[in-house]
Amino acid sequence: MRVPLAWLAEWIDLPDPAELEHQLTQGGLEVESDEEGAPSFEGIVVAHVVEREQHPDADRLSLCRVDPGDGEVVDVVCGAPNVRAGLKVAFAPPGTRLPDGTKLKRSKIRGVVSNGMICSARELGLGEDHSGILELDETLDAGRPFAKVAPRDDRVLEIALTPNRGDCASLLGVAREVRAHFGGALRIPETAVEDESGDASETSVAVDIADPAGCYRYVGRLVRGVQIGPSPEWVQTRLEAAGIRAINNAVDVTNLVLLEFGQPLHAFDARTLRGSRILVRRARTGEKLVTLDGESRSLDADDLVIADAERPVALAGVMGGAETEVSETTEDVLLEAAHFDPASVRRSARRHGLSTEASYRFERGVDREGLDRAIDRAARLLAELAGGKVAPGRPDDAGDPPPALDPIEIHPDRVNRLLGTTLEAGTMRDALTRLDIAVAETPDGLLRCAIPSHRNDLRISADLVEEVARIVGYENIDATLPVARVTPAGRPRVQALAETARDVASGLGWIECMTLPMESEAAHDLLGLDPADPRRRAVALQNPLVDDERLLRTSLVPSVLEVLRLNLARQRPEVRVFEIGHVFGAPEDAAALPTERLQLVLALAGRADDLWGHDTSPFYAVKGAAERIFDRLGLTPRWKPDAKEPFFHPGASARAELSKTPIAALGELHPAVAGRAEIDAPCAILVLDLAAVSEQPPHAVRYTPVSRQPSVRRDLALLVDRGQAAGAVVSAVRQKGGPLLQEVDLFDRYEGKGVPEGKLSLGVRLVFQHAERTLTEAEVAKATDRVVRALAQQFGAELR
């Protein structure tokens, strides 16, 4: 909200600007910036155009005789079409530096010496109008410094409003805040209207509300015989200072009143309304409306519209229609003021991607008792500025009453307990009274507070406690430590598992990413999920942040793939990322809550280096990281080949099971999925269901002292069939190695020269150790032979 201080000063006496900014910010209206609204205009004066002649050598130039008020009339060449004798203008003599930095000097223009410049609004830094010179009040004296009469507010405050303070989206609202903090009396502009005489039914339109839940009240005012044109300079400059572009006097009046009272208004060309009727209704599916921005919009049955007897003419509370907009040919203007349901306006604005000054205020709630005041003020101004006459009567209809602002009772003791203060009840009553809240004390000591119509945000007693704190001043409340009982709180096991997994992944060099939990249907197509896959049954959001992302994610994989794509596109040779987050599923029963499970996805894109600096498949690097995570979590899952996940390569995927329960899936990214995801590097992904791990019995941690006895290593080179899973071989070694076997490590896999066709060589290292004594060679040989025999029987393995 941009607040020109000179304009605000007309509503209430202001303190020093620095004090004003500090107190507004302390009171919850944060002043984000304080900018100067106008240049200094040093050297520029009011001048009188004494005479105007055609330039002797240019059709579009004028030769003017200008009196700058110093007793000497000078010649000035001017190209403005509106320059004429008798005008009072802003004159910059030679040597003046204009607001844009240009320094003027005496110069020849088409053979004629020009002694300065007659300035336009743009040359003065007062706007973008360069179609003609700025015309000043005829009563001004020549020679008066232009800075003293410049039609521009000098200082503008940019105030950041919180969503609950829609009442302050106006000069009146900010003036009320100033009064609450500094005192003083409000000076509200005159709103009384002098109606034409006559029968109101003959000069008005009928207003009907067909959707009483969407529109609480609708009021109209007809102003006849207007002449549409540019607004006076004071209107244009005020609108511009507040950040609104001037259009014409009718539209500018509605915007001016919007800024004054916070009540959105709209102006219709009454002649274009068919059937002399206004109907507030829901749109019919398929109806079209061309809005003022020139866009043709397909309406939805949930859209609230303003219609005439035949078609929609405005999107209620958001934007008017192009077919009924005010133009230069308009003679009769129908003004609209309404009170719409905030949720309805918010939905329509979001659905059509529109955010307007009107929707901003309607979404936050307008003053339910401010419609008559605002529309009368607009009708009065329009009659003054456009030369019209206000027709008698005010076409009006009411829908359902808006939610009531019931009185709120607060106890002074509770206020002090919440704030940590010792305020008297009278101090609280005074603070609330300064906010237009009528306070009465009940016999049992409660303060019964009647909420004013413009404060839609005050609903519960805690709201009034905050109001007391704001007005008393947060800086006047001593900081105290709260007294509270602290009880030990346990942490869910799944969270502890997630923290451990996060520590391991980070320690291994993977970077954690965090993405939003929303996705689109395209994410399911990206992964190639089958139509019957339960992950396609996603929970739909009623009010999504982004229209294309209306579903809660059912997998972390699509968002992690997008992170990989972005980093690879920035020429990163290798990307290692992981994410821990919740995934959601739609319940079978529509009345039940969605399912929610914690998942970890760890991914590597690019070639990973092994210990010897050779490029290896990212599959093994991810599997190694997964095993480190499992080890820290105290898990010993079994790996099995698996080709069930559609986004994994069928020949390079596996699953990890714990007590026959799948807890993780690992695989290289399917080439088709990689193509759709625009990932042009080898990629492997681990998907770990932390919720499934937490549902397994916890691992019992036992302490075992480190043995002081020496260990014995035996390396076996085994020939097995090429299709044999190495993990199964290692598991068999662990089972048959006996109690002396402490470690098993697969350290080599070889096929090629020296290895028969269809076979491969596995290098398996066995480590034997006894906790209390040194092992004998016979004991190690017996255990090793037992392992070799078992591998030969189970897998047909041979020693090389």
Disulfide bonds with the S-S distance in Angstrom:
none
